[in-house]
Amino acid sequence: KLRRKMTAPEPLLGWAVTEAISVMENGLHFEIRPYDGFSAGLFLDQRDNRAPIVARAPGKDGVKLFGYTCVFSVAAAAGGANATTSVDISPRYLDWGRRNFNCNKVAPEDHLFFKSDAADFLKRARRQGRTYDIVVVDPPSFSHARRGAGTFSIEKDLPMLATAAFEVLRPSGTLLVSTNYRQATLSGLKELMGAAAGSRRITATQALPLPADFAMDPDHAKSLIVSIE
């Protein structure tokens, strides 16, 4: 019943809008679809996490796992990234991401989009010798993977995913990891990153605060930005 309300063409309050509208975040334009329920195209809890990625983007190559509508990739590209790679199992979201590139007059043809499970993508990247200056990992707490691949859960799969992410991270690279898994803690996340880095030395670990509009729910998400030698 709640899902039907969230996707109904009639709003709970106010007046109806078009199926897709453009919104602005930090000077960039993104398409949102208000009647797509909880996945309207833009996750506001990640808004302030994009700033440190944009600051590190000029001249760099970055990959966004669980790319969704490619907002991180658009922000990095607009900030001067040499190239971005967006990875998601949904072709619909990747197409949405291409529209977001176009909304900001950034040619999607100059960037890469992979329809793939994140873990499979990282395995192929390592096998093919592809590496990145920036890796962004903000998986859902739990999701159904592609047919036959089971499900993804933070508790079970994040350690493996983080290890694989470090393996494709270039020297002096940056890893951003974020989760809205309620049982996760910042101290636990830091410990997990230390273990996942293996023999690679972490030079800095910074906890990223939630945006001010999430002040009433400080446990909503935990985010770390990790730098390595």
Secondary structure as GFF3:
##gff-version 3
##sequence-region A 1 229
A	DSSP	alpha_helix	2	7	.	.	.	ID=ss1
A	DSSP	beta_strand	21	25	.	.	.	ID=ss2
A	DSSP	beta_strand	28	32	.	.	.	ID=ss3
A	DSSP	three_ten_helix	44	46	.	.	.	ID=ss4
A	DSSP	alpha_helix	50	56	.	.	.	ID=ss5
A	DSSP	beta_strand	61	65	.	.	.	ID=ss6
A	DSSP	alpha_helix	71	78	.	.	.	ID=ss7
A	DSSP	beta_strand	83	88	.	.	.	ID=ss8
A	DSSP	alpha_helix	91	103	.	.	.	ID=ss9
A	DSSP	three_ten_helix	108	110	.	.	.	ID=ss10
A	DSSP	beta_strand	112	115	.	.	.	ID=ss11
A	DSSP	alpha_helix	118	128	.	.	.	ID=ss12
A	DSSP	beta_strand	132	137	.	.	.	ID=ss13
A	DSSP	beta_strand	142	144	.	.	.	ID=ss14
A	DSSP	beta_strand	151	153	.	.	.	ID=ss15
A	DSSP	alpha_helix	154	167	.	.	.	ID=ss16
A	DSSP	beta_strand	169	179	.	.	.	ID=ss17
A	DSSP	alpha_helix	186	197	.	.	.	ID=ss18
A	DSSP	beta_strand	202	208	.	.	.	ID=ss19
A	DSSP	three_ten_helix	212	214	.	.	.	ID=ss20
A	DSSP	beta_strand	222	228	.	.	.	ID=ss21
###
